[in-house]
Amino acid sequence: MPSPKTHNTFRQLHRWLGFFLAGIMTVYASSGVLLIFRNTDVLKFDQTELRQLATDLSQETLGSELRLRNFSVIAQEGSVIRFSQGNYDTTTGIATIVEKDYPPVIRHLVKLHKATTNSPLYWLNISFGVSLLFFVLSAFLMFIPRSLLFKNGLKIAGTGFIFALLVVIFGS
């Protein structure tokens, strides 16, 4: 059984790491809430982009050139092809694309949550996850295992674990 000094050491580590990670948790929490609304236009604004393409592209070729998600042609009026995200002039080769996107600061927050191994941000995500696991373990190492507080903490943690599992299983 660990000594009282060990429990006190974990309390100090838990406290100081908790203060440090409070800032990181604020960023992750806000970006996580934003991701819930990623399929809506919440906080998104029109972003207009002009692309110079070859002239006289067909509707099928235009879709592959633009590489837009959910591309579909709506109509062709003379030399202008209208599609869901904008239009293309076959005579000039200029495509005007209007998409909704986050402002730069919010876009970076969203990218933080979506980081993969191709992004340097994934090290922050891994560090954050490992730190949260440390919090889980150190929370129990701060108290003497025979104490009522420790036993009640285990019951509450178990209840939270079961609740999370049920939400994951039945909520998706």
N, C-alpha and C positions, 0 to 999 in steps of 0.2 A: 504494500500500500504506500502511495507517495506521501512524503512528509508535508507538513503545513507550509514549509518553504517552497516546495514544488507548486502547491496550489496557488500561493501568493505570486510566484513567478508567472504562472499562466494567466492570472488575473491582470498583471501588469502588461504582458504581451497582448492579451485580448483587448485591453483598454487602448493602448497606443496604436495598435494596428487598426482598431475600430475607428479611431479618430482619423487616421490616414485614409482609410477606405471609405469614410463617409462621403468625401468628395467624389470618389469614383462611383460609389453606389448612386449618388444623385444623377450623374451623367447616364449610367446604365438604366436607371429607373425611367428617366424621361425619354430616352431613346426607345425603350421597350414599350412604353405607352404609345409613342408615335407609331410604332410598327403595327399596333393593333388596327390603326386607321389607314394603313398603306394602300388599301384597295379603294379608298374614298379620296375626295379632293381636299380634305381637311389640311389647312396650312400650305396647300399647293397653289402655285401661280402659273399663269401661262408663260412659257418660254418659247420664243420664236427663233427659229434657226433657218438660215438660207443655205442651201447646198447647190453647188454647180455640178450638174450631171451632163452626160452626153445628150445631144438633142435627138428627137424622134424615138424615144424609148417606148416600147409597147407596155401595156398595163402589167403583164407578167414580169417583164424585165425590170420595170420600175420598182415593184415590190422587193425583188431580190437585191437591187441596188441600194434601196433605202434601208433595208434590214430593220424595219419597224415591227414591233410586236402588234399583233392583231391588225395587220394591214389589210384593207379591203377598199376597192375602188367604188365610189358612190356614183359618179357620172363622168362623162366626157362631153364637154361643151366646146366645140371648135378645137382649138389647139391646147386647151386646158383640161387636164385630168384632175378631177377632185377625188380625194380619198379621205378617210376618216380623220386623219391627223393634219390635213393641209391640202396643197395642190401642187401640180407640176405643169409648167409651160413647155410643151414639146418643141416650140420654135426657139426659145432661148436656153432651154435646159436647166432653168432655175426651179428648184423645188423649195417651197415654203412649208416648213414643218412647225406646227404649233402643238406642243405637248405641255402637260401640267407636271410640274416638278417642285420640289422643296427649294427654298432659298439655300444658298451655300452652307450656312452654319448648320441648319437642320439636316441637310443632305449628308454632312459629315457625321452627325449623330446616328443617322440611320445606317450608314456604312459601317460604323463601329460595331453595331449589333450583328451585321451580316458578314463580318470578316471571315475569310477562309484562309487556308495556308498560303494562298497567293498574296496575301496582304500582310504587311508588317504589324498590323493591329492585332493579329491573332495571338501574339505573345501577351498582349495586355489582357485579352480574353482568357487565356490559359492561366495567367497569374491571378486574375480576379477569381476564377473558379476555384483554384487551389487555396486562395486566401479564405474564401467562404467555407470550404471544407475545414480549414483550420479553425474558423469560428465555431463550427458545429462541434468539433472535438474539444476545443479549449473551454467551451461553455460548460461541459460536463467535468472537466478537470479542475475547474475553479472551486468546486465544492467537495466536501468529504463524502465519499460514497455511502456511508451509513446514515447520513443526515436525511431528515424528512424533505428538505428542500431539493436534494438530489433525486430522491425517489419520485417526488411529484413532478420534477422536471422531466424525468424519463417518461412518465405517463403522458404528460402534455406533448412532448416531442413525438411519442408514438402515435398519439391522436392526430397530430399535424401530418405525420408521414402517411397515415391511412387516409386522411382527408385528401391529401395531394394525389395519392394513387387513384382514389375513386374519381376525382375530377378529371384526371388524365384518361382513365379507362372509359368513363361514361360521358365525358364532355367533348370528346372528339369524334 
